[in-house]
Amino acid sequence: MQGLGKKKIKSRKRCFLPLVLMVLWMVGAQTAWAEDAAVMDALDDDEKAQEAVLQMAPVTVTAQKRIENVQNVPDGITVLNKVEIEDSGIVDMTALSTHVPNLEFYDFGSRWHNQSYIRGIKSLPNSEPSMGYYVDGVNYSKSYMFAFPLFDVERIEVLRGPQGTLYGRNTMAGVINVHTKTPDNDVAAGLSGSMGSYNERQLKGYAQGPIVTDTLFLGLAGLVTTGDGYMENDVPGVGEDGRHQDGAAGRMKLRFLPSPKWDISLSLDGQQHDDGAFPFRRTERNAYVKNGILFADDAYHYSHDFAGTSENDYWGLALNANVDTAWGRLTAISGYRDFDNEDWIDSDFSPLDAARMRNCITERTFSQELRLASAENQDGITWLTGGYYFYIDENKKRTNYYRSAMAGSPSNPFRPGTGERLTDTDGLNEGAAAFGQFTYPIRNTLELTLGLRYEFENAEMDAAVHDTPDGGDATTTVQPSMENDFAAWLPKLSLAWHFIPGQMLYATFSRAHRSGGFNSPDVGGLPYDEEYSWVYEIGSKSSFFSNRLTLNLAGFYTDIEDEQITRFNAYNQSFLENAGASHRIGVEAEARYAIGQGLDLTAAFGWVEAQYDQYNDPVTGDDYEGNTVFGVPDYNFNVGLQYRRPLWGQWNGFGRVEVSGVGRRYFDDANTVKDLPYELVNLKLGLEGLHWDGYVWANNLFDCQYRIFENVNRGITEDGEPLTIGVSLAYRF
């Protein structure tokens, strides 16, 4: 008990770290601002003009559902525009996560089977997500929809910390807003292609322009991608290697401006992917290895007797309508998403013919948001109010096939024979919310923001288990229908103090929650409760050297109640239960510096402590109080140096090098299996012209070997992508 007491005292002391850092920053910022002003006053007109060229343009966001300068928003936000996205090679969520402090995203097994963290709060494929993911204002309801290619993107905003007031359920970790390109009167088109290691090929294209000048516009974009995959199956003749891919995606967007007050957009998008899936290799913790039946697999190798595959068909519609009225801007966003997935898995992860699994997910989602916001550039109080409705219809079918090598196993419900077990679940979630937020300028330099949301959700589940022994009669066990209601009040309070020009200090207090739900009958069928969090955050946003340098800092403490924990039953199938309580404490820093003309430096750093305050394993009786939450690294960082300069005529040279790193993390709640820190280096060199661009690139330049994850219970893991090199060519019409 003495040791646990010391851990609690240590955590409380760390809570003061962000506050101390903010005070030190505030003193330093005032001194730096005074020195900066003095230096600028001493410059002559030519020197001031040269400084103006290096100034960074203001960055606008819609994070709070209105257009604002990101440096005036009292929240931790990372913003990447289309040029930064292309220069950095951000093509999916995994690549995005390396550029955002305290954001981690690991796509392991297959596209739908991923885990992600913002500020140490996790999203897992078998649970409700902890972060919201929005494309053009439409919510993607489950984390298995997040890992698809990013294309035709104008801007990405990553909001760190609870966003319950404006975004509602399942945003306790944060929100990712993806904004795709909007067509206008400009006529533009382009085509690009790339070739890389492991036979990776991708072709992308876009076109946009007016159908009727000033009134009706059309935008089209698409991509096709193929690749062999970097995980090699050592069992001959089984099929393609793991993580091969073959997919396509497209988007069409119509924009209609019937009058100066109206702006209406209709978009249709779709994706289809056929990939290799679950190329997990065995570690020394695997039961086959520990019992001397099989050997552990080497890195980037696995040995399965059955080729895993994952097929995804995914499409949706979004209608965005905005109209300026006498009361303010009225916005309506209607969204429909249709998701279908089918996975085939060698679920014993070995060359033995023991077990296979077929997993099918079908989900149909409709959402509708209606809100009214005060007019832009309005003096005094600014406000926003609105309502939200959603309907989610989901079906999951999981079939486990118990085959010959598993005939006598105690994990086989058909022993000593074989057979198949189908678990069929139908889920229905329907909910509505009302919300409002206003910002009141108390004084010229001080702003108060208050917000409140109330939301209600009804969740239902019907399930049945169908057992079919080989050579026997099928039986069906129907689980009683389950239903639960969830309701929550989600407040927010923040103060922003613009104490000197270009410097803001803020403090935020807010609440968020994650929806509860039901486990499937093959893992007990018990419900699990909602998860709640309170966050206390202080931060600063500043600019120096005539806006050549921006520096944003944040410190936070998050208190979580009834955290949803993934556990495993006797058959090693996962289910959810509520653990008790936990906390997250951390700091974040982001900087951008225009060193010279064309030479830019970016840096991001995040540190987080994620620990359980109450968590007792009901099966083993182990007490995990004070342990680190699995999968959460102590830190992550990214440093990028980029240079773009004229060479001759209309040709520019381009070079970019970036280093990203991930700190220590544990792969289990008992903290027995630890992954060491690692760093990745990416390099990109190119020649850019008026119409043509060409690049050579290398990702993971020094071929660092690292693991994406490990399932410690099963003793299986998947390796991260090794060194890949390639060339890209683009043409703009």
Summary of the structure (lengths in Angstrom):
residues: 733
radius of gyration: 26.3
end to end distance: 70.1
largest distance: 92.4
contacts: 2550
relative contact order: 0.13
helix: 12%
strand: 57%
